Each structure stands twice: as C-alpha cells, then as structure tokens.
Amino acid sequence: MQVICPARGGSVWLGYTDRAVRLGDRGENRITIPGPPGPIHACVEDAQGRLWLTGEGALRWHDANGWHGLPSDRMGGKGTEEIVTGPEREVVFNVRGTRFGIIVGNSARSLSAARVGIGYVNGISRGLDYVLVNGTTGLARVRNGVVSTLESKRYPWAARLRDAVQTISGETWLLGMTGLVRVRTAELNRAFDNPGSPVAAETFDSRDGLASGPQHFGVRGTQMAVGGDGRLWILSRSGLYSLDPSQLVPNKVPPVVSITGLSAGPLNIRDPANASLPTGTTSLTISYTALSLAVPGRNQFRYRLEGIDEGWVDPGTRRQAFYTRLGPGTYRFHVIAANNDGTWNRAGAATRIHIPPTFVQSRLFLVLCAVAAGGLLVGLYSARLRYLTRRIRAQMEARLAEREQIARDLHDTLLQSIQGLMIRFHGLALRPGLDASTRREIDEALDQAEAAVVEGREQVAGLRSARIVGLPRQLDEFIASLPAGPTPFLQIDGDERLLEPLVMEEAMKISREAILNASRHASASTIQVTLNFRADRFSVRVEDDGVGVAREVLAAGRREGHFGLPGMVERARRIGGELNIRSTLGSGTSITLQVPARLAYLRGRRANRGLTRVRAASR
C-alpha cells in the first residue's frame, strides 16, 4: 500500500502500485490501475466522485469513463506529489516543488512557484474556502482559479512553510521551520485581497513546548490536521504533538520593567536612578529587563534617550541600549516593555544621566572663543582701516605734490615768459617815433597781459593755499564775495582742527557748490553753513529754507543737463567721505558731508580752540 485518503460517504481509498481499493460499509471496491506498476505519492476524491492519483511521470484520475492521464512533462516537471481539491471543484497539485498545477473543469495550467513569489512548493493545504500553497518565500492562495500571494519579505512568518489548516473558529494555523504560527483568517484574507494589509501573527515554538520543528522537506504529505474536538495534531521530527487552542489563555499581566545597569568605560553602575558620569564621557551602555516569566524570550522592548532619539527605538528582544558621540548635558532614558502576548507596560522605567562638560565644552570656553574671535575681527577691521587710511593719505599727498609741482612749473615757466614779453613790449612802447594809436594799442595789450599775470599768480597761490589757509577762512572769503542775496551764516562747532589739504579743498568745493545752488536756484531767505569738528569725524552741513529738490531728482541723483549733485558725490567719495542730501518740496534742503577723523584731520595739529563760533560775512 502506498497512500490512504478519504472517500465520500465515510469510506477511504487505499492506493497500491497496481490498484486502488475503496473500503466502506458496503465492502471492498477494487479498481485496476493500467500500465506498469509504479509509486503513488498522493490521492484525493473530488466532489464529482473522481479519484486523483499523483506519482511519477503523470497525473491520473478515474471517473465513470475509466482512467485518464496528464503527462508531467506537459506541466513542466517530471512527477507530481501533493494534491488537494478545492471547494469550487478546482484541483491543485504539486509539480515536484518548482511548479504547481491548477485544473478547473477541463482546463489545466501550471505556474512557476518562483514567479508567483513563493520560491519552492513545500506543501499544498485545503482551507475552508480555498487552497493554500505553502512555499519557502511566501504563501499563495488559489480561489476560483485566481492566485494571490503573501511574500515573506513583507510577512516574515510566511517563510519556509510546510502545511496549513483553518478552523471554524476563524483561525489559520501555519506550520513552518520557525514553529507553529496562528493568524486570524479574516486578516489573512484581507492581506490576500489588499497586499500590504497588516496581519498579527503569534508563533509557538520550543519555548511553548513544541520540542522540535516539522519533518524534513523530503517527507511529503499532510503534516498537520484538525480533530473533531478542535485539537490540532502536528507531525514533527521527534513525534506527534497535539494542541488545544481553547486552552490558550492570553497573558494580560504587564511585565515589571527595570533598568539594571549602566556602563561608561571602566565605570559600572547597578540599578541607576540618577547617574553622574565622568567628564568627557561620549559612549555608554544601558542594560534593562522585564520581569515576565511566562515566555521571557518573547518580551519586547522600546526605549528612547530624550535629547538624542526623536522617537521610540524598537530593539525587539534585545536588553541593552548603546549610545556613542554623546555631548555634555542631562539626559533621560526611558524604557517600556511588553510580555509574550503583547501586553505593554507603558509606564516602564526611567533614569536621569548627567555628563559634565570638559573645559573645551564649557560655556566659559565658548565665551573665551567668542571674545577671541571678536578681538580677531576687530584687529582685522582695524588693520583694514589703517591700510585704507594710509592708501587715501598717500593719494592725497600725491595729488598735493602734483598741485605744488604744477604751481612751480607755472611760476617758473609760463608766468616768467609772460613777464619777459611784457618787458619787451614796454620797451617798444618807449621808442620814439611811434604814433599815438600804436602806443595806445601797446599799452592796452600790456594792461591785459598784466591782468593775466595777476590772475595766474592768484591761481598759483590757490594751488598752494590749502596748506596755509584754513577752511573757515576760505568760507569767510567766499561768502564775502557773493553778490547781493541772502547772507549765509557760518557756524563752527567744536575745537577747530587743521584738515588734510585735499579734504579741505574738496570740502570747500562741495560747500561752495551747495551755497551757490541755494543762492541761485532755491529762492532761499536763509542759508546756514555749519562746520563740526568732532573727535570721530568732520562734517560740513549747508541748509536752506528754499523750494527744495524734487523727489525724482533725488532718486536719479542729478537734474537733466546739470552735473552739480553728481560732482559733489564724487568729491565726497574721493576723500573717503559720505554725502547725504535731504530735501522736501517747499521745506528747504540739507546737504551734509561727513569724513572720518582718521582721514580728515592733520595728525597732532589743532587750530583755534572754542566750542561754537558763529560768523556772518560783511558785505
């Protein structure tokens, strides 16, 4: 006898190499199997009364018309093994592990187990409403000829399965190399219909009394069955086991959680409540446990170190937490645990950990670093200011030297030459015999030449005067030379100091341009000129109460066809200063030149001392 399987009406089929025998209340019914005798791997009778036999070379079945066969090579293999009939009259059979076949009515097809996603076929089981194909990397469902798969990558409990049974209480039991797995049938169906849906699985293994795993994969056939009383019967490598699901009572007592130790380098602290670690500690190990003795190996943990972990860390069943690269500060370590049935102690246990800072981690060190950095920045800024000051002074000295050279050249060449020509013409005018008209023309030419010489000398004196005449005096002389109009008032604030020649020249030209604009274009009745000699800067401000400057002119920086405003801005930049122009239509205009003291004043020299002096030019 090769196999035994149930038949309809309470009978059983016995399979031999050459015949099939049905035993029942009505006696024995023999059916001869045609062909040479061969091994039979499995048998099953479907709802239509057909007897199916698997074996080497072909799948065979017997019905009212006799025997029929389907060669294995047509199904992609060399033999057939387990065979199961489904509730919807489909027949599912194993084609030597690499494939499985499905017969629905008169249609037959085979599928690659690897392509379906279950790897290798380990067994085929009948469920309540469908057929389950157990594989090495997943579980497949065959319902009405449609195949759905759960892969072990998403559901780890679905790996290396051997057999499966379903109970009327709504549970599916799966036998695999990791043990016996229980899932809810409704959740299993939902996962088949909607891939990725969660399935809660509970595993029973040697810790629960199942001393050994299932039989070797080479042992084919049914590995698990459900008795009439609801008991599960399981074949394993060490024998037959039974399990009564009704006696499985969940553990509802949450475990007691305890932090058992803390270590940092050579330091070990038992049962830490509040731990202070050595200065400079960067790594530590925290040990914890849960007191639940039902199945201690299944206790689950979650922990977090507040200030480091953003959320809970799930280490599974591991009872230690490891941290590296910690900085100074105070941390709170919190751990919670669940027992073997998933009952959580949410309060858990906690401890505070303090790590003092080293000197380089302290606030004092950071303050010192900030001070040093600030000092460095100030030093760099001062060095930059000194460099710019020397550069601008050098430019001023070069321009001044150039002006003096021009003055010398004008005096020694042009003015001397004109003076010589005047002497010669004067000699010609004294010759006898000249008519009166010629002598008169020569005298007029001499008068013009004399005027040109005087003007040239004034220009030469102007080129040199910046070194000897202060800005207040120059402004006094300029205000006195103005034509009839509003009388500008000159006010001096602070101790008057001598200015750099180029600064004094540009300040004078800016002031003169501002005064002339106020006199000619602003219709002003009052013009105020203020010189301010402050310790940190020198400034000149020209204010009037005239008609003001249009907003679009201020925005453009110039009036169409006029270059006064751009000229003043360029002069201010040339000496390292800043020019500010404020004006409102109908409310007058204020023009202010400011130059830093390091650029404006001659070093170590002061002029007249006094707080405030007010001058008004006499006409």
Summary of the structure (lengths in Angstrom):
residues: 619
radius of gyration: 55.3
end to end distance: 145.9
largest distance: 182.1
contacts: 1836
relative contact order: 0.04
helix: 30%
strand: 37%
